Amino acid sequence: MALVTLTGYYAGVVFAVAKNMAAHNQLHATEISKVWRCGVANSQTVAVTGVLCQLEVRKYITNASLTTPTAITPTLHDTADTGFTNAVWAHAGTIVGTLAGIFRRVFWSSDEAAISTGTLDELETFVPLNTIFDAGYGDTNVKPMTIRQNQMFLLANNAGAAGLLDTWMEVTKE
């Protein structure tokens, strides 16, 4: 039987230093989230003086939560499925909890994409170049990121504040 799969899409999130750009926070006692993929896309459509941003894929444990976040609604891959009973999909807000680790650090140019130039700003718009975490690459010995009760998977911006970012994450429910 196929797993219940959802994609959270965080569209047009404004960059800010020390900001949660996209998060999945599991609050249910028995449901388990498995994060398979996470990616980003440059959604800046008008000219902006971009800067170099530093993004980190993180996992928080021990009473992880977000204070006053902006919620999004994830999309079920099969509308006959039932989503999570109690999980938060959101960006912004204050991050609370114990940092378990940083799994990726990537640098991102926040200039608008101008497809004709073929510079870093444009390459960031192409799949798979904009996938920054992927546990589903074919090796069955590699587990996805497992998020249990009061744990959180998120993408944080540490440096740079200009432009807009779209983030997506693909999560299954166990």
Contacts in CASP RR format, 6 or more apart in sequence:
PFRMAT RR
TARGET T0000
AUTHOR 0000-0000-0000
METHOD contacts of the structure
MODEL  1
MALVTLTGYYAGVVFAVAKNMAAHNQLHATEISKVWRCGVANSQTVAVTG
VLCQLEVRKYITNASLTTPTAITPTLHDTADTGFTNAVWAHAGTIVGTLA
GIFRRVFWSSDEAAISTGTLDELETFVPLNTIFDAGYGDTNVKPMTIRQN
QMFLLANNAGAAGLLDTWMEVTKE
2 78 0 8 1.000
3 34 0 8 1.000
3 172 0 8 1.000
3 173 0 8 1.000
3 174 0 8 1.000
4 76 0 8 1.000
4 78 0 8 1.000
4 81 0 8 1.000
4 82 0 8 1.000
4 83 0 8 1.000
4 172 0 8 1.000
4 173 0 8 1.000
5 76 0 8 1.000
5 77 0 8 1.000
5 78 0 8 1.000
5 81 0 8 1.000
5 170 0 8 1.000
5 171 0 8 1.000
5 172 0 8 1.000
5 173 0 8 1.000
6 74 0 8 1.000
6 75 0 8 1.000
6 76 0 8 1.000
6 77 0 8 1.000
6 83 0 8 1.000
6 84 0 8 1.000
6 170 0 8 1.000
6 171 0 8 1.000
6 172 0 8 1.000
6 173 0 8 1.000
7 74 0 8 1.000
7 75 0 8 1.000
7 77 0 8 1.000
7 168 0 8 1.000
7 169 0 8 1.000
7 170 0 8 1.000
7 171 0 8 1.000
8 22 0 8 1.000
8 24 0 8 1.000
8 72 0 8 1.000
8 74 0 8 1.000
8 75 0 8 1.000
8 89 0 8 1.000
8 168 0 8 1.000
8 169 0 8 1.000
8 170 0 8 1.000
8 171 0 8 1.000
9 72 0 8 1.000
9 74 0 8 1.000
9 75 0 8 1.000
9 166 0 8 1.000
9 167 0 8 1.000
9 168 0 8 1.000
10 21 0 8 1.000
10 22 0 8 1.000
10 72 0 8 1.000
10 91 0 8 1.000
10 165 0 8 1.000
10 166 0 8 1.000
10 167 0 8 1.000
10 168 0 8 1.000
11 43 0 8 1.000
11 72 0 8 1.000
11 166 0 8 1.000
12 43 0 8 1.000
12 164 0 8 1.000
12 165 0 8 1.000
12 166 0 8 1.000
13 21 0 8 1.000
13 22 0 8 1.000
13 91 0 8 1.000
13 92 0 8 1.000
13 164 0 8 1.000
13 165 0 8 1.000
13 166 0 8 1.000
13 167 0 8 1.000
14 163 0 8 1.000
14 164 0 8 1.000
15 21 0 8 1.000
15 53 0 8 1.000
15 110 0 8 1.000
15 157 0 8 1.000
15 160 0 8 1.000
15 161 0 8 1.000
15 162 0 8 1.000
15 163 0 8 1.000
15 164 0 8 1.000
15 165 0 8 1.000
16 157 0 8 1.000
16 161 0 8 1.000
17 157 0 8 1.000
17 158 0 8 1.000
17 159 0 8 1.000
17 160 0 8 1.000
17 161 0 8 1.000
18 156 0 8 1.000
18 157 0 8 1.000
18 158 0 8 1.000
19 91 0 8 1.000
19 92 0 8 1.000
19 93 0 8 1.000
19 156 0 8 1.000
19 157 0 8 1.000
20 66 0 8 1.000
20 69 0 8 1.000
20 90 0 8 1.000
20 91 0 8 1.000
20 92 0 8 1.000
20 93 0 8 1.000
20 95 0 8 1.000
20 154 0 8 1.000
20 155 0 8 1.000
20 156 0 8 1.000
21 40 0 8 1.000
21 55 0 8 1.000
21 91 0 8 1.000
21 154 0 8 1.000
21 155 0 8 1.000
21 156 0 8 1.000
21 157 0 8 1.000
21 165 0 8 1.000
21 167 0 8 1.000
22 38 0 8 1.000
22 91 0 8 1.000
22 154 0 8 1.000
22 155 0 8 1.000
22 167 0 8 1.000
22 168 0 8 1.000
22 169 0 8 1.000
23 66 0 8 1.000
23 69 0 8 1.000
23 88 0 8 1.000
23 89 0 8 1.000
23 90 0 8 1.000
23 91 0 8 1.000
23 95 0 8 1.000
23 152 0 8 1.000
23 153 0 8 1.000
23 154 0 8 1.000
23 155 0 8 1.000
24 33 0 8 1.000
24 35 0 8 1.000
24 87 0 8 1.000
24 88 0 8 1.000
24 89 0 8 1.000
24 147 0 8 1.000
24 152 0 8 1.000
24 153 0 8 1.000
24 154 0 8 1.000
24 169 0 8 1.000
24 171 0 8 1.000
25 64 0 8 1.000
25 65 0 8 1.000
25 66 0 8 1.000
25 87 0 8 1.000
25 88 0 8 1.000
25 89 0 8 1.000
25 90 0 8 1.000
25 147 0 8 1.000
25 151 0 8 1.000
25 152 0 8 1.000
25 154 0 8 1.000
26 32 0 8 1.000
26 33 0 8 1.000
26 84 0 8 1.000
26 87 0 8 1.000
26 147 0 8 1.000
26 148 0 8 1.000
26 149 0 8 1.000
26 150 0 8 1.000
26 151 0 8 1.000
26 152 0 8 1.000
27 65 0 8 1.000
27 86 0 8 1.000
27 87 0 8 1.000
27 88 0 8 1.000
27 149 0 8 1.000
27 150 0 8 1.000
28 84 0 8 1.000
28 85 0 8 1.000
28 86 0 8 1.000
28 87 0 8 1.000
28 149 0 8 1.000
29 149 0 8 1.000
30 149 0 8 1.000
31 84 0 8 1.000
31 85 0 8 1.000
31 86 0 8 1.000
31 87 0 8 1.000
31 173 0 8 1.000
31 174 0 8 1.000
32 146 0 8 1.000
32 147 0 8 1.000
32 148 0 8 1.000
32 173 0 8 1.000
32 174 0 8 1.000
33 84 0 8 1.000
33 87 0 8 1.000
33 146 0 8 1.000
33 147 0 8 1.000
33 148 0 8 1.000
33 153 0 8 1.000
33 171 0 8 1.000
33 172 0 8 1.000
33 173 0 8 1.000
33 174 0 8 1.000
34 143 0 8 1.000
34 144 0 8 1.000
34 145 0 8 1.000
34 146 0 8 1.000
34 147 0 8 1.000
34 171 0 8 1.000
34 172 0 8 1.000
34 173 0 8 1.000
34 174 0 8 1.000
35 133 0 8 1.000
35 135 0 8 1.000
35 144 0 8 1.000
35 145 0 8 1.000
35 147 0 8 1.000
35 153 0 8 1.000
35 169 0 8 1.000
35 170 0 8 1.000
35 171 0 8 1.000
36 134 0 8 1.000
36 135 0 8 1.000
36 136 0 8 1.000
36 144 0 8 1.000
36 145 0 8 1.000
36 170 0 8 1.000
36 171 0 8 1.000
36 172 0 8 1.000
37 131 0 8 1.000
37 133 0 8 1.000
37 134 0 8 1.000
37 135 0 8 1.000
37 136 0 8 1.000
37 168 0 8 1.000
37 169 0 8 1.000
37 170 0 8 1.000
38 57 0 8 1.000
38 131 0 8 1.000
38 132 0 8 1.000
38 133 0 8 1.000
38 134 0 8 1.000
38 153 0 8 1.000
38 155 0 8 1.000
38 167 0 8 1.000
38 168 0 8 1.000
38 169 0 8 1.000
38 170 0 8 1.000
39 130 0 8 1.000
39 131 0 8 1.000
39 132 0 8 1.000
39 133 0 8 1.000
39 167 0 8 1.000
39 168 0 8 1.000
39 169 0 8 1.000
40 55 0 8 1.000
40 108 0 8 1.000
40 124 0 8 1.000
40 130 0 8 1.000
40 132 0 8 1.000
40 155 0 8 1.000
40 165 0 8 1.000
40 166 0 8 1.000
40 167 0 8 1.000
40 168 0 8 1.000
41 124 0 8 1.000
41 125 0 8 1.000
41 130 0 8 1.000
41 165 0 8 1.000
41 166 0 8 1.000
41 167 0 8 1.000
41 168 0 8 1.000
42 108 0 8 1.000
42 109 0 8 1.000
42 110 0 8 1.000
42 111 0 8 1.000
42 112 0 8 1.000
42 113 0 8 1.000
42 121 0 8 1.000
42 124 0 8 1.000
42 125 0 8 1.000
42 164 0 8 1.000
42 165 0 8 1.000
42 166 0 8 1.000
43 164 0 8 1.000
43 165 0 8 1.000
43 166 0 8 1.000
44 110 0 8 1.000
44 111 0 8 1.000
44 112 0 8 1.000
44 113 0 8 1.000
44 163 0 8 1.000
44 164 0 8 1.000
45 112 0 8 1.000
45 164 0 8 1.000
46 112 0 8 1.000
47 112 0 8 1.000
48 110 0 8 1.000
48 111 0 8 1.000
48 112 0 8 1.000
48 162 0 8 1.000
48 163 0 8 1.000
49 111 0 8 1.000
49 162 0 8 1.000
50 109 0 8 1.000
50 110 0 8 1.000
50 111 0 8 1.000
50 162 0 8 1.000
50 163 0 8 1.000
51 109 0 8 1.000
51 110 0 8 1.000
51 160 0 8 1.000
51 161 0 8 1.000
51 162 0 8 1.000
52 107 0 8 1.000
52 108 0 8 1.000
52 109 0 8 1.000
52 110 0 8 1.000
52 159 0 8 1.000
52 160 0 8 1.000
53 107 0 8 1.000
53 108 0 8 1.000
53 109 0 8 1.000
53 110 0 8 1.000
53 157 0 8 1.000
53 158 0 8 1.000
53 159 0 8 1.000
53 160 0 8 1.000
53 161 0 8 1.000
53 162 0 8 1.000
54 105 0 8 1.000
54 106 0 8 1.000
54 107 0 8 1.000
54 108 0 8 1.000
54 157 0 8 1.000
54 158 0 8 1.000
54 159 0 8 1.000
54 160 0 8 1.000
55 104 0 8 1.000
55 105 0 8 1.000
55 106 0 8 1.000
55 107 0 8 1.000
55 108 0 8 1.000
55 132 0 8 1.000
55 155 0 8 1.000
55 156 0 8 1.000
55 157 0 8 1.000
55 158 0 8 1.000
56 102 0 8 1.000
56 104 0 8 1.000
56 105 0 8 1.000
56 106 0 8 1.000
56 155 0 8 1.000
56 156 0 8 1.000
56 158 0 8 1.000
57 102 0 8 1.000
57 103 0 8 1.000
57 104 0 8 1.000
57 105 0 8 1.000
57 132 0 8 1.000
57 133 0 8 1.000
57 153 0 8 1.000
57 154 0 8 1.000
57 155 0 8 1.000
58 99 0 8 1.000
58 100 0 8 1.000
58 101 0 8 1.000
58 102 0 8 1.000
58 103 0 8 1.000
58 153 0 8 1.000
58 154 0 8 1.000
58 155 0 8 1.000
58 156 0 8 1.000
59 99 0 8 1.000
59 100 0 8 1.000
59 101 0 8 1.000
59 103 0 8 1.000
59 145 0 8 1.000
59 147 0 8 1.000
59 151 0 8 1.000
59 152 0 8 1.000
59 153 0 8 1.000
60 95 0 8 1.000
60 96 0 8 1.000
60 97 0 8 1.000
60 98 0 8 1.000
60 99 0 8 1.000
60 100 0 8 1.000
60 151 0 8 1.000
60 152 0 8 1.000
60 154 0 8 1.000
61 97 0 8 1.000
61 98 0 8 1.000
61 100 0 8 1.000
61 150 0 8 1.000
61 151 0 8 1.000
62 97 0 8 1.000
62 98 0 8 1.000
62 150 0 8 1.000
63 96 0 8 1.000
63 97 0 8 1.000
63 98 0 8 1.000
63 150 0 8 1.000
64 95 0 8 1.000
64 96 0 8 1.000
64 97 0 8 1.000
64 98 0 8 1.000
64 150 0 8 1.000
64 151 0 8 1.000
64 152 0 8 1.000
65 88 0 8 1.000
65 96 0 8 1.000
65 97 0 8 1.000
65 150 0 8 1.000
65 152 0 8 1.000
66 88 0 8 1.000
66 90 0 8 1.000
66 93 0 8 1.000
66 94 0 8 1.000
66 95 0 8 1.000
66 96 0 8 1.000
66 152 0 8 1.000
67 93 0 8 1.000
67 94 0 8 1.000
67 96 0 8 1.000
68 92 0 8 1.000
68 93 0 8 1.000
68 94 0 8 1.000
69 88 0 8 1.000
69 90 0 8 1.000
69 91 0 8 1.000
69 92 0 8 1.000
69 93 0 8 1.000
70 90 0 8 1.000
70 91 0 8 1.000
70 92 0 8 1.000
70 93 0 8 1.000
71 88 0 8 1.000
71 89 0 8 1.000
71 90 0 8 1.000
72 89 0 8 1.000
72 90 0 8 1.000
72 91 0 8 1.000
73 89 0 8 1.000
74 83 0 8 1.000
74 89 0 8 1.000
74 171 0 8 1.000
76 83 0 8 1.000
83 173 0 8 1.000
84 173 0 8 1.000
91 167 0 8 1.000
95 152 0 8 1.000
95 154 0 8 1.000
95 156 0 8 1.000
97 152 0 8 1.000
100 151 0 8 1.000
103 133 0 8 1.000
103 145 0 8 1.000
104 132 0 8 1.000
104 133 0 8 1.000
106 132 0 8 1.000
108 124 0 8 1.000
108 165 0 8 1.000
109 119 0 8 1.000
109 120 0 8 1.000
109 121 0 8 1.000
109 124 0 8 1.000
110 160 0 8 1.000
110 162 0 8 1.000
110 163 0 8 1.000
110 164 0 8 1.000
110 165 0 8 1.000
111 121 0 8 1.000
112 121 0 8 1.000
112 163 0 8 1.000
113 121 0 8 1.000
113 122 0 8 1.000
113 124 0 8 1.000
113 125 0 8 1.000
114 121 0 8 1.000
114 122 0 8 1.000
115 122 0 8 1.000
115 125 0 8 1.000
123 129 0 8 1.000
124 130 0 8 1.000
128 134 0 8 1.000
132 155 0 8 1.000
133 145 0 8 1.000
135 142 0 8 1.000
135 143 0 8 1.000
135 144 0 8 1.000
135 145 0 8 1.000
136 142 0 8 1.000
136 144 0 8 1.000
144 172 0 8 1.000
145 153 0 8 1.000
147 153 0 8 1.000
147 171 0 8 1.000
153 169 0 8 1.000
155 167 0 8 1.000
155 169 0 8 1.000
157 165 0 8 1.000
END
